[in-house]
Amino acid sequence: MFSKTRFKQSFGIICLITGIALYVIGYGFLDLNGVVSKIVINFADVLIIGVVVGYLSSVAQWAGIFKREIQDIVFGKEFIGERKDIETIWANVTKQLIKYRFSDIHKDLLPAIRANALPPDNIISYYEDHDSDITVEWVDRDNGIVKSIEAITFTLVADSDKQLPLPLKTTVIKGITQGQISNPEIIVDGMTPDIINNPPKTIGGNTEYSSTVYLEGKRQYCVSYKREKKYCINEDYFIGFRSQYILKNLTITLNLPEGIEATFIERGTNVRFDSVKNSKHCIKKKLRGVIFPKQGYIFALRVVPNQEQ
């Protein structure tokens, strides 16, 4: 009575009746604004549309469409955003990505990425096309006093036009000779914004200088930043950058005077820097790709004695 052939013949009618029943349930007995109602109604849409498609194609073809439609509902953007089991989905996806080769760690990947690669929830922007141009000059060579002039340009992309803070920081290593930091020059979209110069902070014996600019009204800002720093190279011999946000594309140029050499060190980046120029007085590096928070670079400076020149 219920043979395979008869089931195929009546399958369209079964789907039609089921679809109509789901419409009645979804519209008549469930909250139209709820997730369950949306799923039931969308499922009914699939069944009704499937009946039409089923009569226009073979049962095998219709079954494939049916499967794809169900996948679109379950994993569509509208429903993924409302799911409460993202961690489970992530664990299953990573199992497939690494083919069970690292079964002991796949569940730890998501919290590790959240803690170290993704920014906190209150960070709602990222850098793009970050270009740093740093020039080091001698002030008093006999005493090792130098001045570094740092000019930075980048695009800041936000997820909304609401107000967000843009912090800019630099650190002076505490030594016998106290470094000096000028107030920064900041230009945003060709205009000078209000700049809040925060009081210096002592962190681990070093002094951190920071300024904050509040941006609002746009989702993309072109920022230019310039600051001078005078210090003793024998006590403070690192020039570095550690990203606060996710950053896409980074270029760094370091110009050196006679008597100072520099060694470039990648700071935990998952993409290698390309060497654009590497001469005695100029080092230029470029990274095309994504840098995560706390990643960046370091230049280790070294004074070359006169007899070695």
FENCOR-V371975 format. One record per pair of residues at least 12 apart in sequence whose ideal C-beta (glycine too) atoms are under 6 Angstrom apart, sorted by the first residue. I is the first residue (numbers start at 1). J is the second residue. If there is no record, write none. Layout:
i=I j=J
i=I j=J
This chain:
i=8 j=59
i=12 j=51
i=12 j=54
i=15 j=47
i=15 j=50
i=15 j=51
i=16 j=51
i=18 j=47
i=19 j=44
i=19 j=47
i=19 j=48
i=22 j=40
i=22 j=43
i=22 j=44
i=23 j=44
i=25 j=40
i=26 j=40
i=26 j=41
i=35 j=82
i=42 j=73
i=46 j=69
i=50 j=66
i=53 j=65
i=90 j=110
i=91 j=107
i=94 j=106
i=94 j=109
i=117 j=292
i=119 j=245
i=119 j=293
i=123 j=245
i=124 j=158
i=124 j=159
i=125 j=156
i=125 j=157
i=125 j=158
i=126 j=157
i=126 j=245
i=126 j=246
i=127 j=154
i=127 j=245
i=127 j=247
i=128 j=155
i=128 j=157
i=128 j=248
i=129 j=155
i=129 j=249
i=130 j=154
i=130 j=247
i=130 j=250
i=131 j=153
i=131 j=251
i=132 j=152
i=132 j=252
i=133 j=151
i=133 j=253
i=134 j=148
i=134 j=150
i=134 j=254
i=135 j=149
i=135 j=255
i=136 j=148
i=136 j=256
i=137 j=257
i=138 j=257
i=144 j=232
i=144 j=233
i=144 j=234
i=145 j=232
i=146 j=233
i=147 j=230
i=148 j=229
i=149 j=228
i=150 j=227
i=151 j=226
i=152 j=225
i=153 j=224
i=154 j=223
i=155 j=222
i=156 j=221
i=156 j=223
i=157 j=220
i=158 j=219
i=161 j=217
i=161 j=218
i=161 j=219
i=163 j=214
i=163 j=216
i=164 j=215
i=165 j=212
i=165 j=214
i=166 j=213
i=166 j=215
i=167 j=210
i=167 j=212
i=168 j=211
i=168 j=225
i=169 j=210
i=170 j=209
i=171 j=206
i=171 j=208
i=172 j=207
i=173 j=206
i=173 j=236
i=174 j=205
i=174 j=206
i=175 j=235
i=177 j=232
i=179 j=231
i=180 j=230
i=181 j=209
i=181 j=229
i=182 j=227
i=182 j=228
i=183 j=197
i=184 j=211
i=184 j=225
i=184 j=227
i=185 j=226
i=186 j=213
i=186 j=225
i=187 j=224
i=188 j=221
i=188 j=223
i=189 j=221
i=189 j=222
i=193 j=213
i=195 j=211
i=195 j=213
i=196 j=212
i=197 j=211
i=198 j=210
i=233 j=301
i=237 j=301
i=238 j=298
i=239 j=299
i=240 j=298
i=241 j=296
i=241 j=297
i=242 j=294
i=242 j=296
i=243 j=291
i=243 j=293
i=243 j=295
i=243 j=296
i=247 j=291
i=248 j=290
i=249 j=288
i=250 j=287
i=251 j=286
i=252 j=285
i=253 j=284
i=254 j=283
i=254 j=299
i=255 j=282
i=256 j=281
i=259 j=304
i=260 j=301
i=261 j=302
i=261 j=304
i=262 j=283
i=262 j=299
i=262 j=301
i=263 j=300
i=264 j=299
i=265 j=298
i=266 j=297
i=267 j=295
i=267 j=296
i=267 j=297
i=267 j=298
i=268 j=295
i=269 j=291
i=269 j=295
i=271 j=287
i=271 j=289
i=273 j=285
i=273 j=287
i=274 j=286
